Each structure stands twice: as structure tokens, then as C-alpha cells.
Amino acid sequence: MAKTAGVPTGNTAGSTVAYTFLATNTGNVTLTGLVINDAQLDAPAVCAATTLAPTASTLCTGTHTITQAE
């Protein structure tokens, strides 16, 4: 799993940060039902594929909304 943060849309509450995840199946069996949950995301990431054969990869994206406390 590799996680990359994009450039924030601003520096005030309500601004957003886009995240990209590269998920790779490094095992030897097919993975099904892939879900990426991250504490920084507003909701689970959306993945291009949710089933990964061995050695396959997929990109997932999610968004974090900056709060006043941050």
C-alpha cells in the first residue's frame, strides 16, 4: 500500500486534501472486497477495482476535509 497526499485546496476549514492509494496484492491468492479505510478520510476510499489477482494493483482515491481544529 502506498499513500500520496495531494495539494490542499486552501488552508482554512472546509478546504480539502485529496489522497491517492496504490493497493497491490503481493500474495498468491485473489483478494476480493477491497476497501481502504483511513482515519484521515471523510469516507472509505473509492477503488477502481475491488478484486485483485496476485500481483495486480489498483488506484483508490479519497478526500479529507480540513476542520477548524486542524
N, C-alpha and C positions, 0 to 999 in steps of 0.2 A: 504494500500500500504506500503510495506516495501522495502527499497533500501539498497543494500550492495555493497560496492566497493571492488574490488579485489586488488591484489598487482600490482603496476605498473611494466611494463616490463623493465623500466630503469628510469633515471632521466634527460634525455635530450629531446630536441624537436624531435618529431616523435615517442617517446615511447607511449605506450597505457595503458589505465586502463579499465578493464572490469567491467561492472556493472550488477548486477542481481536485478530484481524487482519481488516481490511476490505480485500479484494482487489478491484480494479476493473480491467477490461480497457479501457484507454484507446486501444488500437489499432483497426485497421479489419478485422481478421480474427478468427475464433473461436479461443480458446485451449482446448486440451484437456490433460488430465493435470495439472491444477493441483496442486502440492504446495508447502506452506510449511515450509521448514526454517529454524530459528533456533537459534543456539548456546545460547540460554538455555532452550530447551525440552527436556524429557526425551525426547520423541519428536516426529516431524513433527506439525504441527497437523492437526486434523480439520476439513475444509471441508464446508459444506452442499452445495456444488456443485463439481465438478472440471472442468466445461466452462463457459466464459464467452463469450457472444456479445459483439460490440463494444458498449461502454458498460455492460455488465452488471456486477453486483457480487455478492460472496458473503461471508459471515462464516465465519471459521475460528477454532477455539479450541485452546489448548494449555496445558500445565501445566509449571511449573518447581518442582522440589523443592529447598528450601534445604539446603545442605550445611554440615557443621561448619566448613569453611574459610571460608565466606561469613559 
